[in-house]
Amino acid sequence: GIALGEQNKDGIRKAGWASLALTIGFMSTTAILFFSFPHQIVGLFLNSGIAENQAPLALAASFLLIAGLFQLVDGTQVTMAAALRGLSDTNTPLIIALIGYWAIGFPIAWYFGMHSPLRGVGVWLGLAAGLAVVAVVLTIRWAMRDRLKLTDHVPV
């Protein structure tokens, strides 16, 4: 937003891509932790020494593996939405998000959650799929910001 106000297209480009790089770097770190230590992380919340906790521990650990993927796509879509918001581009990202969450993510979550053996993991896969679509489309929109003339105005 500041670079836009200064009419500095190079500053806009650098700020957006730097934000995405920092986001992916941080989210990759948390994703690696989730992938590498799911049982230990869940063990912080459930006592693995209790026999009745074994099934919930295994289920929560499987959710944590999907949460690692979720971290990457959610961070990307939030960062790209914020970068576009800095260019006063809000309506199209809203439509992209609605389509990604409700027309793509929700049906996938519903199908795999209700009609496959994946159940809860399927719900999380559907949510992650919707977020992934939104992340990709918003990143493409950001990359095309000059062609779409999102950088040609100065906010009042």
N, C-alpha and C positions, 0 to 999 in steps of 0.2 A: 504494500500500500504506500509506503514512504517513497520507494523508488518510482512508483507510478505517479505520485504527486510531483516528483522531480522530473518527470518525463524521461527517466533513465531506463531504457529497455534492457540494457546490459545488466543493470542492477536488479531489475525484475527477474531476469533469467537466472542470475546467480543466487538470489534469495530463494527462489522456488526450488531449484534443484539442490541447493545446499540443505534446505529444510527437509527435503525428501531423503537425501543421503543420511542425515543425522537420524531421522526417524527409522529408516531401514536398519541402520547400524544398531540403534538401541533395541528395536524390536527383534532383531536377529539374535541379540544377546539373550533376551528373555526367552525367545523361542528355543534356542539351544539348551538353556537350562531346563525348560519344560520337556524337551525331547530326551535329554540326558538323565534327568533325575525325577521322573514322574512319581515313582513309588515313594521316594524320600520326601518330596514336597507334600504329597497327600498324607504321608505319615506324620507331618507336623500338625495335622488336624484330626486324624483318626489313629487310635492306638492299634498298631499292627499285632500286638500281643494278644488281642481279644479275638477269639475264633469268629464271633458274629460280625466282625468288621472286615473279614477277608473279601467278601463279595463287594461291599461298597468301596473298599480300597482299590480293587481291580477295576471297577467301573469308573471311579474318579480318575484313576491313572490313565485309562483309555481316553477320557474326556480331555485330560491335560495334554495329550499328544495332539488332539485336534486344536486345542487352545493355542498351541505353539504356532500352527499355521494361521489361525485366526489373528494372532498378534501382528503378523506381517501384513496381511491384507487390510486389517482394520486401521493400523497405523498409516498405511499408504493412503487409504481413502480419506481419512480425517485430514491428513496433511495436504493432500491435493484439493480437498474442498476448501480448506482454509486459505490456500494460495489463490484459488480462484475467487474466493470471497474478498481477498485483498485487492482484486481487480474489479470489484463490484459485480462479479458474475455469480449470481445466486439462484436465479430462476431455473436455468438449465441444469445445474448440479442437483437441485432439488428433484427435478423430474428424473434425472439419471438415478438418483438414490431411490426414489419411489419404485421405479421399474426394477432396479437391481434387488431391492429388499423384498418387494411384494410379488412381482411377476416372475422372478427367477429364484431367489433364496427361499421364500416361503413354500412354493410348491415342491422344491427339492427336499426341504426339511420335512414337510408333511409326508411326502411319498416314502422317503427312507426311514422316517421316524415311525410311521404307522404300517407300512406295507413291506418292510424288509427286516431281516434279522438284526440290522444295525441299531434299530430303536433310538435310544438317546444319542448315540454317536452319529446316527444319521441326521438327527435334528441339527446338531452342531456342524456337520458337514454341509448341510443346506444353508445354514447361516453364513458359513465361511465362503460358500460358492457365491452367494449374493453379494457379499462384501468384496470378493475378488473381482467380480464383474464391474462393480462400481469403481473399485480402485483402478482397474485397467482403463475404463472409459474416462474417468476424471484425469488420469495421467495423460492420456492421449489428448484430451481437451486442453490441458495445460501446455503440452508440447506444441499444440496448434494455436496458441493464444494470439500470435501476431497475425496469422492467416484469418482468424476469426475476428480480428480487429478489437480484441479485448484490451489491448494496450494503447489504443489510439485516443483515449479520452482522459481528461483530468477531472477527478471528482470535485464537485462544488463544495 
